[in-house]
Amino acid sequence: MDLTNIFLPSDVFVGAPSQTKAKALHVAATKASEALGVDAASLLGVLEKRELLGSTGIGKGIAVPHAALPELGPPRGFIFQLSRPLDFDAIDEAPVDLIFLLVFGEEWRSDYLKVLATIARKGHHTAIISAMRNAEDSASLYAAFMASEELPQPQPPG
């Protein structure tokens, strides 16, 4: 899947505030609403409502909050490397330090699911996630996420 139309370099943020899950969602909704020209409060409301159904913390320090808004079209993604890991009620109970916010129009739900599957696959690739966590700026974070999943896995010492 070509992610370059979904995740734009300008929509990647390093050191996002992360005192609480609520604060992280607020920051994510604000940044996304600015980029998309949608109401931040409406977007935040949809994200919070979705979180009430169950955490979007998918494990291994990754969360994928998502929202369908009628005025949106194809999926758009935003990447946040948090300033510190936080409790996100993730399924594995691990604190979250990488957030992938996905927003899309309702009729684009099947495309959103393909993006979600790609994120989950990359989330299992140790080299990509390690590079994302170690990124010191947005360009490095973006490059790490866009790296091919065919990169070799680091070899264990020994």
Disulfide bonds with the S-S distance in Angstrom:
none
